[in-house]
Amino acid sequence: MAGIVTGGCRCTKVRYQCTAAPVAVTLCYCRDCQSWSGGAFGHYVIMPSSAATIVGDVTGYDVQAESARTIRREYCCECGSPLFARTPHLLAITVARFDDPAPYHPTMAIWIDSAQPWAMIPDHIPRFARNPPLSSGAS
């Protein structure tokens, strides 16, 4: 990702721009991401929390992840589009909400120990049973 990239919710009342390259692009198979996405996995661009500027009202709730970390799930107050999952250090942006999601090819599959038996997991990217090394130092 070069320069500034943008995205937002379905109704366009929340917009964001990101100024950093992703730390990773994940397919997360944990049960919480399955629930949040409504599918087999969550697909996220992971970046430092400070790299995004958000305009508009989001609301959210805190969940205790399987990793024992608290994660804040945020969505648009108006249309309910899932937008972000955050820890104090990292921001996970739902890939589908970027204005152009095409460049965000997965770089890793995580929490595959929680994957549904029918879920497709790409063979060409690194796989992690649980958390990858990138998140081990960030809470």
N, CA, C and O of each residue as an XYZ file, in Angstrom:
556
protein
N       0.863     -1.169      0.000
C       0.000      0.000      0.000
C       0.902      1.223      0.000
O       1.734      1.386      0.892
N       0.741      2.069     -0.984
C       1.532      3.291     -1.071
C       0.628      4.496     -0.872
O      -0.495      4.525     -1.377
N       1.111      5.485     -0.141
C       0.335      6.696      0.062
C      -0.817      6.492      1.017
O      -0.744      5.681      1.941
N      -1.885      7.241      0.783
C      -3.064      7.198      1.640
C      -4.139      6.348      0.972
O      -4.430      6.519     -0.212
N      -4.724      5.436      1.734
C      -5.846      4.643      1.240
C      -7.067      4.960      2.091
O      -6.946      5.347      3.253
N      -8.241      4.789      1.500
C      -9.478      5.188      2.161
C     -10.495      4.063      2.160
O     -10.397      3.096      1.405
N     -11.467      4.227      3.030
C     -12.563      3.275      3.117
C     -13.646      3.845      3.994
O     -13.568      4.992      4.433
N     -14.657      3.040      4.247
C     -15.751      3.487      5.089
C     -16.861      2.465      5.155
O     -16.760      1.364      4.614
N     -17.912      2.855      5.825
C     -19.051      1.960      6.017
C     -19.956      1.962      4.781
O     -19.744      2.737      3.848
N     -20.931      1.116      4.786
C     -21.866      0.968      3.664
C     -22.657      2.237      3.393
O     -22.879      2.581      2.233
N     -23.089      2.941      4.435
C     -23.917      4.146      4.244
C     -23.079      5.409      4.062
O     -23.634      6.480      3.817
N     -21.780      5.311      4.172
C     -20.785      6.385      4.014
C     -20.772      7.412      5.138
O     -20.142      8.460      4.989
N     -21.434      7.154      6.242
C     -21.385      8.102      7.363
C     -20.108      7.970      8.173
O     -19.769      8.867      8.944
N     -19.401      6.871      8.010
C     -18.073      6.711      8.610
C     -17.086      6.556      7.463
O     -17.278      5.735      6.566
N     -16.029      7.356      7.506
C     -14.959      7.280      6.514
C     -13.633      7.198      7.267
O     -13.525      7.684      8.393
N     -12.652      6.600      6.664
C     -11.327      6.560      7.270
C     -10.274      6.637      6.182
O     -10.519      6.339      5.013
N      -9.091      7.049      6.616
C      -7.923      6.993      5.743
C      -6.763      6.424      6.535
O      -6.628      6.651      7.738
N      -5.928      5.678      5.824
C      -4.789      5.013      6.442
C      -3.519      5.490      5.765
O      -3.459      5.641      4.545
N      -2.505      5.723      6.585
C      -1.257      6.281      6.069
C      -0.063      5.350      6.228
O       1.065      5.749      5.938
N      -0.280      4.137      6.674
C       0.824      3.199      6.873
C       0.602      1.945      6.050
O      -0.529      1.587      5.723
N       1.682      1.297      5.727
C       1.585     -0.006      5.081
C       1.107     -1.028      6.107
O       1.409     -0.898      7.293
N       0.377     -2.024      5.673
C      -0.078     -3.052      6.621
C       1.079     -3.802      7.270
O       2.116     -4.037      6.650
N       0.880     -4.168      8.520
C       1.794     -5.063      9.213
C       1.573     -6.476      8.673
O       2.516     -7.252      8.521
N       0.299     -6.795      8.386
C      -0.089     -8.097      7.852
C      -1.496     -7.969      7.283
O      -2.222     -7.022      7.584
N      -1.859     -8.926      6.470
C      -3.238     -9.074      6.011
C      -3.636    -10.493      6.395
O      -3.117    -11.466      5.848
N      -4.560    -10.597      7.337
C      -4.852    -11.896      7.928
C      -6.204    -12.455      7.518
O      -7.148    -11.725      7.215
N      -6.255    -13.757      7.522
C      -7.510    -14.496      7.552
C      -7.540    -15.094      8.948
O      -6.716    -15.948      9.276
N      -8.477    -14.655      9.770
C      -8.548    -15.127     11.155
C      -9.732    -16.077     11.306
O     -10.875    -15.725     11.013
N      -9.434    -17.285     11.769
C     -10.431    -18.344     11.881
C     -10.943    -18.531     13.301
O     -11.612    -19.527     13.578
N     -10.649    -17.596     14.221
C     -11.138    -17.742     15.599
C     -12.668    -17.660     15.611
O     -13.277    -17.110     14.693
N     -13.266    -18.200     16.638
C     -14.732    -18.224     16.731
C     -15.312    -16.813     16.787
O     -16.390    -16.573     16.244
N     -14.619    -15.880     17.432
C     -15.129    -14.514     17.498
C     -15.160    -13.881     16.110
O     -16.131    -13.210     15.763
N     -14.123    -14.082     15.320
C     -14.112    -13.523     13.961
C     -15.135    -14.219     13.070
O     -15.717    -13.589     12.187
N     -15.356    -15.501     13.292
C     -16.414    -16.185     12.540
C     -17.763    -15.532     12.839
O     -18.549    -15.272     11.927
N     -18.022    -15.273     14.100
C     -19.277    -14.643     14.495
C     -19.392    -13.229     13.941
O     -20.434    -12.849     13.406
N     -18.316    -12.448     14.070
C     -18.299    -11.054     13.612
C     -18.514    -10.956     12.108
O     -19.246    -10.088     11.633
N     -17.865    -11.859     11.354
C     -17.931    -11.788      9.895
C     -19.165    -12.482      9.324
O     -19.600    -12.180      8.213
N     -19.723    -13.410     10.090
C     -20.832    -14.187      9.570
C     -20.372    -15.277      8.611
O     -21.174    -15.811      7.845
N     -19.091    -15.608      8.649
C     -18.551    -16.606      7.735
C     -17.497    -17.464      8.399
O     -17.461    -17.599      9.622
N     -16.636    -18.044      7.573
C     -15.622    -18.971      8.062
C     -14.430    -18.277      8.701
O     -13.689    -18.898      9.462
N     -14.234    -16.981      8.400
C     -13.077    -16.245      8.907
C     -13.337    -14.754      8.789
O     -14.256    -14.317      8.096
N     -12.505    -13.983      9.482
C     -12.459    -12.540      9.286
C     -11.250    -12.227      8.421
O     -10.203    -12.858      8.570
N     -11.380    -11.261      7.519
C     -10.290    -10.866      6.616
C      -9.929     -9.429      6.958
O     -10.736     -8.521      6.760
N      -8.707     -9.213      7.477
C      -8.333     -7.915      8.025
C      -6.981     -7.422      7.539
O      -6.059     -8.202      7.301
N      -6.888     -6.115      7.397
C      -5.610     -5.437      7.251
C      -5.208     -5.013      8.659
O      -5.960     -4.313      9.337
N      -4.030     -5.433      9.099
C      -3.536     -5.110     10.434
C      -2.516     -3.985     10.303
O      -1.591     -4.057      9.494
N      -2.700     -2.946     11.113
C      -1.751     -1.834     11.105
C      -1.683     -1.199     12.481
O      -2.524     -1.477     13.335
N      -0.692     -0.352     12.704
C      -0.623      0.344     13.990
C      -1.889      1.195     14.187
O      -2.387      1.801     13.238
N      -2.392      1.235     15.399
C      -3.609      2.013     15.691
C      -3.485      3.466     15.279
O      -4.468      4.084     14.871
N      -2.295      4.010     15.381
C      -2.080      5.426     15.080
C      -2.098      5.741     13.582
O      -2.054      6.913     13.209
N      -2.160      4.739     12.729
C      -2.051      4.947     11.280
C      -3.366      5.294     10.596
O      -3.370      5.588      9.401
N      -4.474      5.268     11.315
C      -5.773      5.534     10.694
C      -6.427      6.760     11.314
O      -6.380      6.967     12.526
N      -7.033      7.562     10.456
C      -7.856      8.683     10.886
C      -9.297      8.333     10.545
O      -9.610      8.021      9.396
N     -10.173      8.384     11.541
C     -11.566      7.982     11.369
C     -12.460      9.198     11.538
O     -12.321      9.946     12.505
N     -13.375      9.395     10.599
C     -14.332     10.491     10.657
C     -15.727      9.874     10.661
O     -16.053      9.077      9.781
N     -16.546     10.232     11.635
C     -17.899      9.694     11.756
C     -18.037      8.935     13.053
O     -17.060      8.690     13.761
N     -19.262      8.569     13.350
C     -19.558      7.913     14.621
C     -19.546      6.401     14.497
O     -20.283      5.807     13.711
N     -18.683      5.801     15.301
C     -18.684      4.346     15.430
C     -19.092      4.011     16.850
O     -18.931      4.813     17.770
N     -19.608      2.843     17.004
C     -19.896      2.321     18.324
C     -19.281      0.942     18.383
O     -18.821      0.420     17.368
N     -19.269      0.358     19.543
C     -18.651     -0.947     19.627
C     -18.852     -1.598     20.965
O     -19.597     -1.118     21.820
N     -18.177     -2.689     21.119
C     -18.238     -3.447     22.356
C     -16.915     -4.175     22.534
O     -16.194     -4.420     21.567
N     -16.606     -4.514     23.763
C     -15.380     -5.232     24.078
C     -15.676     -6.721     24.184
O     -16.703     -7.131     24.725
N     -14.763     -7.514     23.660
C     -14.862     -8.966     23.775
C     -13.561     -9.509     24.337
O     -12.490     -8.942     24.118
N     -13.662    -10.588     25.049
C     -12.475    -11.306     25.511
C     -12.167    -12.338     24.438
O     -12.937    -13.274     24.222
N     -11.055    -12.161     23.780
C     -10.647    -13.067     22.710
C     -10.113    -14.366     23.291
O      -9.799    -14.448     24.478
N     -10.016    -15.375     22.442
C      -9.454    -16.657     22.864
C      -8.028    -16.496     23.379
O      -7.546    -17.319     24.157
N      -7.354    -15.427     22.940
C      -5.985    -15.149     23.387
C      -5.942    -14.557     24.790
O      -4.862    -14.360     25.345
N      -7.109    -14.273     25.369
C      -7.274    -13.633     26.673
C      -7.120    -12.116     26.591
O      -7.227    -11.435     27.611
N      -6.874    -11.580     25.413
C      -6.809    -10.129     25.234
C      -8.221     -9.567     25.089
O      -9.143    -10.259     24.657
N      -8.367     -8.306     25.457
C      -9.623     -7.600     25.204
C      -9.511     -6.928     23.843
O      -8.550     -6.213     23.561
N     -10.503     -7.171     23.016
C     -10.552     -6.587     21.678
C     -11.818     -5.759     21.570
O     -12.894     -6.195     21.979
N     -11.688     -4.581     21.025
C     -12.829     -3.682     20.809
C     -13.306     -3.877     19.379
O     -12.551     -3.631     18.437
N     -14.535     -4.311     19.204
C     -15.174     -4.457     17.891
C     -15.974     -3.193     17.628
O     -16.811     -2.811     18.445
N     -15.726     -2.533     16.490
C     -16.399     -1.262     16.195
C     -17.126     -1.331     14.859
O     -16.656     -1.949     13.904
N     -18.266     -0.690     14.819
C     -19.103     -0.697     13.634
C     -19.827      0.640     13.502
O     -19.860      1.428     14.447
N     -20.404      0.894     12.331
C     -21.115      2.147     12.074
C     -22.397      2.207     12.899
O     -23.152      1.237     12.971
N     -22.628      3.362     13.519
C     -23.835      3.564     14.326
C     -25.102      3.533     13.475
O     -26.170      3.173     13.968
N     -24.991      3.904     12.214
C     -26.153      4.011     11.337
C     -26.471      2.703     10.615
O     -27.582      2.188     10.738
N     -25.518      2.164      9.867
C     -25.811      0.996      9.027
C     -25.339     -0.325      9.630
O     -25.726     -1.391      9.150
N     -24.513     -0.272     10.669
C     -24.047     -1.486     11.333
C     -22.896     -2.201     10.645
O     -22.550     -3.316     11.035
N     -22.289     -1.582      9.624
C     -21.166     -2.230      8.937
C     -20.035     -2.531      9.912
O     -19.589     -1.630     10.623
N     -19.557     -3.781      9.965
C     -18.377     -4.078     10.781
C     -17.168     -3.374     10.182
O     -16.910     -3.496      8.984
N     -16.432     -2.645     10.996
C     -15.316     -1.848     10.490
C     -13.968     -2.229     11.079
O     -13.028     -2.523     10.340
N     -13.863     -2.228     12.398
C     -12.560     -2.354     13.050
C     -12.611     -3.314     14.231
O     -13.643     -3.492     14.878
N     -11.469     -3.918     14.483
C     -11.212     -4.605     15.745
C      -9.902     -4.005     16.221
O      -8.949     -3.904     15.448
N      -9.843     -3.608     17.476
C      -8.621     -2.950     17.934
C      -8.181     -3.416     19.301
O      -8.976     -3.800     20.159
N      -6.862     -3.360     19.460
C      -6.202     -3.509     20.750
C      -5.527     -2.154     20.975
O      -5.594     -1.293     20.097
N      -4.889     -1.944     22.106
C      -4.226     -0.646     22.303
C      -3.170     -0.323     21.240
O      -2.892      0.849     20.987
N      -2.581     -1.349     20.617
C      -1.478     -1.113     19.685
C      -1.805     -1.371     18.227
O      -1.186     -0.783     17.340
N      -2.769     -2.242     17.966
C      -3.072     -2.643     16.601
C      -4.515     -2.358     16.228
O      -5.418     -2.419     17.062
N      -4.709     -2.045     14.948
C      -6.035     -1.842     14.385
C      -6.213     -2.857     13.264
O      -5.390     -2.937     12.352
N      -7.275     -3.620     13.336
C      -7.619     -4.568     12.277
C      -8.804     -3.972     11.525
O      -9.878     -3.781     12.095
N      -8.602     -3.682     10.250
C      -9.645     -3.072      9.423
C     -10.233     -4.146      8.518
O      -9.497     -4.859      7.836
N     -11.539     -4.261      8.512
C     -12.212     -5.225      7.665
C     -11.905     -4.917      6.201
O     -12.218     -3.828      5.720
N     -11.302     -5.856      5.497
C     -10.850     -5.628      4.123
C     -12.001     -5.194      3.212
O     -11.808     -4.328      2.358
N     -13.160     -5.761      3.370
C     -14.288     -5.431      2.491
C     -14.694     -3.967      2.565
O     -15.368     -3.475      1.659
N     -14.303     -3.260      3.615
C     -14.726     -1.873      3.788
C     -13.754     -0.870      3.171
O     -14.022      0.331      3.206
N     -12.632     -1.324      2.606
C     -11.760     -0.409      1.866
C     -12.437     -0.020      0.557
O     -13.173     -0.820     -0.021
N     -12.196      1.194      0.087
C     -12.758      1.604     -1.201
C     -12.285      0.679     -2.312
O     -13.045      0.379     -3.233
N     -11.040      0.225     -2.235
C     -10.505     -0.750     -3.179
C      -9.878     -1.885     -2.382
O      -8.715     -1.793     -1.991
N     -10.631     -2.956     -2.136
C     -10.085     -4.062     -1.347
C      -9.181     -5.007     -2.139
O      -8.529     -5.864     -1.543
N      -9.126     -4.875     -3.449
C      -8.398     -5.826     -4.302
C      -6.935     -6.029     -3.926
O      -6.456     -7.159     -4.022
N      -6.192     -5.001     -3.501
C      -4.761     -5.227     -3.213
C      -4.468     -6.043     -1.957
O      -3.321     -6.442     -1.757
N      -5.448     -6.304     -1.112
C      -5.192     -6.872      0.198
C      -5.272     -8.392      0.208
O      -6.182     -8.989      0.783
N      -4.291     -8.994     -0.446
C      -4.173    -10.449     -0.469
C      -3.708    -10.921      0.905
O      -2.835    -10.297      1.508
N      -4.272    -12.004      1.402
C      -3.849    -12.511      2.709
C      -2.359    -12.848      2.738
O      -1.801    -13.388      1.783
N      -1.737    -12.509      3.870
C      -0.327    -12.851      4.072
C      -0.163    -13.937      5.128
O       0.930    -14.478      5.293
N      -1.240    -14.263      5.846
C      -1.183    -15.330      6.846
C      -2.593    -15.764      7.227
O      -3.546    -14.991      7.126
N      -2.707    -17.012      7.667
C      -3.948    -17.557      8.225
C      -3.681    -17.812      9.703
O      -2.714    -18.484     10.061
N      -4.547    -17.268     10.563
C      -4.324    -17.376     12.008
C      -5.511    -18.043     12.695
O      -6.624    -18.066     12.171
N      -5.246    -18.574     13.859
C      -6.242    -19.284     14.673
C      -6.864    -20.439     13.898
O      -8.061    -20.703     14.012
N      -6.037    -21.126     13.107
C      -6.585    -22.231     12.321
C      -7.017    -23.409     13.196
O      -7.757    -24.279     12.735
N      -6.565    -23.447     14.452
C      -7.055    -24.487     15.367
C      -8.557    -24.358     15.613
O      -9.204    -25.321     16.024
N      -9.120    -23.160     15.360
C     -10.549    -22.926     15.560
C     -11.338    -22.959     14.257
O     -12.548    -22.733     14.261
N     -10.670    -23.236     13.149
C     -11.341    -23.236     11.846
C     -12.404    -24.331     11.785
O     -12.240    -25.406     12.363
N     -13.469    -24.048     11.090
C     -14.491    -25.054     10.840
C     -13.908    -26.119      9.906
O     -13.066    -25.801      9.066
N     -14.335    -27.357     10.038
C     -13.732    -28.416      9.230
C     -13.938    -28.219      7.724
O     -13.189    -28.774      6.921
N     -14.932    -27.445      7.346
C     -15.221    -27.204      5.933
C     -14.577    -25.927      5.400
O     -14.664    -25.640      4.206
N     -13.931    -25.158      6.278
C     -13.349    -23.878      5.873
C     -12.135    -24.090      4.967
O     -11.302    -24.963      5.213
N     -12.054    -23.282      3.931
C     -10.886    -23.332      3.051
C      -9.790    -22.450      3.643
O     -10.025    -21.296      4.002
N      -8.596    -23.014      3.736
C      -7.429    -22.291      4.251
C      -6.359    -22.356      3.164
O      -5.897    -23.441      2.810
N      -5.964    -21.203      2.638
C      -4.980    -21.215      1.551
C      -3.679    -21.913      1.966
O      -3.194    -21.743      3.085
N      -3.135    -22.693      1.046
C      -1.879    -23.403      1.295
C      -0.652    -22.528      1.073
O       0.420    -22.835      1.594
N      -0.785    -21.450      0.313
C       0.375    -20.661     -0.108
C       0.785    -19.566      0.881
O       1.722    -18.816      0.606
N       0.107    -19.460      2.015
C       0.464    -18.449      3.017
C       0.814    -19.143      4.336
O       0.359    -20.260      4.583
N       1.610    -18.497      5.179
C       1.922    -19.091      6.485
C       0.652    -19.308      7.303
O      -0.285    -18.510      7.252
N       0.643    -20.388      8.047
C      -0.491    -20.750      8.908
C      -0.023    -20.772     10.357
O       1.083    -21.213     10.668
N      -0.892    -20.285     11.227
C      -0.585    -20.268     12.654
C      -1.746    -20.886     13.411
O      -2.905    -20.542     13.178
N      -1.433    -21.791     14.308
C      -2.465    -22.451     15.104
C      -3.261    -21.443     15.926
O      -4.469    -21.590     16.109
N      -2.571    -20.422     16.418
C      -3.213    -19.397     17.247
C      -2.689    -18.037     16.804
O      -2.726    -17.728     15.613
N      -2.200    -17.214     17.735
C      -1.689    -15.886     17.379
C      -0.367    -15.972     16.629
O       0.472    -16.821     16.932
N      -0.183    -15.096     15.654
C       1.101    -15.036     14.966
C       2.093    -14.223     15.779
O       1.700    -13.535     16.721
N       3.369    -14.288     15.434
C       4.381    -13.518     16.173
C       4.144    -12.011     16.195
O       4.545    -11.351     17.154
N       3.514    -11.452     15.183
C       3.332     -9.986     15.134
C       2.519     -9.465     16.300
O       2.710     -8.318     16.705
N       1.622    -10.261     16.857
C       0.769     -9.756     17.932
C       1.239    -10.190     19.314
O       0.622     -9.821     20.314
N       2.301    -10.952     19.389
C       2.699    -11.476     20.695
C       3.199    -10.389     21.649
O       3.154    -10.572     22.865
N       3.669     -9.273     21.119
C       4.154     -8.205     21.990
C       3.136     -7.112     22.219
O       3.350     -6.245     23.066
N       2.043     -7.126     21.496
C       1.023     -6.074     21.636
C      -0.182     -6.626     22.341
O      -0.643     -7.726     22.038
N      -0.685     -5.878     23.266
C      -1.854     -6.384     23.987
C      -3.120     -5.783     23.454
O      -4.206     -6.095     23.943
